[in-house]
């Protein structure tokens, strides 16, 4: 069996670009269903990117259900999920989540080491507003409050202002809203709300404990999971 080859990425890239390269190869059949994907080291060398970018890209593919881990290797799933990447709405959602990863993860890490007792109190209080059975509008209001509190606690006004623009883009996105409000997605939305309620409380607890690595892990897991549900399972 021939080994898939990749062209180097010669400019500075984001993990999303690596993920798209791999996704395209999977969907074209160059990386066949059930076959192992090249090692992290091989991908780093061929694409000309750092291992952290490759790892984040692979995690994104795992979340989207395109690859799976078996022991120490990663394989293309036997049967690909029916995701239409040409769907403009879902393309917009993946773009938003890419920006969220770039901004929210380091911002939350900073909050873990810089937040004042008063700011931690607000973050914890905001997290406690989430309920597994809350309505979508109430959930989105609680979500906005929580992330605004984390941004305020990061100790960097410029970063907090930048993230405010990210929140505005997220909450004004018609593509995002159309997926969440579609009647056929009601059950998936209930799952997003239920699981996000728990995730926000985990993030708040890690920030309260001043545990930056735990914050990173919790935020990344939350974003990956919500994106997976919206892109892979919503219609």
N, C-alpha and C positions, 0 to 999 in steps of 0.2 A: 504494500500500500504506500502511495507517494505521500511525502510529508508536505503539508501546506506551508507556503512561504508568504511573507508579508513584506510590503514595501516600507522602508523607514519613514517615520514621521519627522520631518526635518525642522519644523518650527515648534515653538513651545505649545504644548497641548494640554488639554484637560482629560481626566479619566473618561469623560463621556465620549471623547473622540476615539479612544482605544476601544471602549465598549461598542461603539457603532461599527468600527472595523471588524471586530470579532462577530458581531451580530450579522453583518452583511455576509461574512464568509459562511456562517452557519446556515443562513436562509438561502444562500445560493447553492449549498451542498458541497462547497469546498471543504468544509468541516462536516463530515457526515454524521448523521444521527448515531449515537452510541460510541463514537470515536473519542479518544482523548484529545484535549486541546494541548498545544505546546506548553512546555514548562514556563514558569514565570521568567526564569533566566533567559530562555530562548526568545520569548516575546519582548523582553526588555532590549535584547540585542537587535532583534529584527525591526522593532518599531522605534528604537532610539529614545525610549522613555524610562523614567525611574520605576523601580519595583512597586513603589506605593501607588502609582497611577495604574499599573497592571492589576494589582490586588483589588483596588477600588472598582475597576472595570469588571473584573470577574465576579465580585460580590454583587454588582448590579445585574449581571447576567443570571446569577443564581436567583436573585429576587424576582427576575422576570420569568423564571422557569425555563430558560434556554440551556443552562448547564447545571450539572449536579456534582457534588463531591462524593467520591468513593475512596475512603481511606485518605491517602496523601495525593491522589490525582483528581483532576477535574475532567468530566466527560460531557459531551453534548448529550442532551436528553434523548431518549429513544423516540419520543413523539413530541414534536414542537407544539407549544400552545398556539391557539388561533389568535395571535395578536397582529393587527394591521398597523404597521408603523407608518403607513401612508396616511392614516387617519390624522387630520390636522389637529384635532383636539388633543389627541394623545401625544402628538409631537410637542405641542405646547406644554403639556403637563410634564413631560420629561425635561424640557428646557427649564421650567420653573424649579423642578427638583434638583437639577444640576446646580443652579444658582443657590438654592437653599443649602445644599451640602457645602458649598464653598464658603458660605457666610455663617450659617448657623453653628456648624461644628466648632470652628475656632472661637466664635463668639461665646458659646456656652462654656468652653474650656476656660476662657478668660473670666467669665462670671464665677466659676468655681473657685478661683484663687483671688478674686478682687471684690466680690460682693460684700457689702456691709451687712451687719445684722438686720437692719431695717429692710434692705433689698431682698435678703434671703427670706425674711418673713413674708414679703409680698409674693415672691415666687412660689413659696409653699402654699400660701393662701390661694393663689391663682390655680395651682395644680389641684387643690382640693375642691374646686368648683366643678370639675369634670364628673359626669355621671355616665354610667354605661348605657342608660336608657334615655339620655337627654335628646331633645329634638335638634335637628341639624343647625338651625339658626342660633340656638343657645350654645351649641358646641362651637360654632365658628366664632362667636363672641368671646367665649372662654379661651379659645385657641389664640385669638388676637391678644387678649389680656396677658396670657402666659408668656408669649414670645416677646411682647413689648417689655415685660418685666425683666426677662433675661437680657434683652438688649440694653436696658437701663443699667443693669448690674455689671456689664462687661468692662466698664471703666474707660471706654474709648468713645467719646461723643461722635467722632467722625464715622466709626463703624456702626454705632447705633443709628445714626442718621441714614447711612447707606441701607441698613436693614429695614428701616422704616419704608424706604422705597420698594424693597423686596416684598414687604407685607402688603403695600398698596397694590403692587402688581398681582400678587396672589389673590387678594380679596376682590379685585376688580376684573379678574380674568373670566370672560364669558365662557371660554372653553372649559375651565375648571368647574364653573358653576353648572354648565350644561350636563356634565358627567354626574355631579353630585345630586342634581335635582331630577334626573331622569327616573321615571317610575320603575323601569326595568332594573335599575341599579339599587333599589331601595334596600335589599337585603345586604348587599356589599357595603353600602353606606352605614348601615347599622353595625356591621362588623368593624369598619374603620373607626367609628365613634367608640365602640366598646373597647377595642384594643388600644386606641390612642389615649383613652382616659388613663389606662394603666401605665402606658409609656411616659406620659407627662409627669405622673407621680414619681416614676423611677428617675427621670431626669432631675426633678426638683430635689429628690433625696440625695442624689449624687452631688449636686451643687451645694446643698446644705452641708454635706460632709466634706466639702473642699476636695473632692476626688476627681481631678481632671480626666484621668484615663477612663474612669467609669462613666463620666459625662459623655466623653467622645463615643464610647461604645453604645451608650443608650440612645444618643441622638442619631447616630448612623443607623442603628437597627430600626428605630422608629421611621426615619425617612425612607429607608429601603423597603420596609414593609408596606407603608402607605402607597408608595409609588407602585409596588408590585400589584396591589389590589386595584388601583385605579387603571393601570395600563393593561394588565393581563386579564382582569376579570370584569371590568365595567364595559358597557356597550353604548 
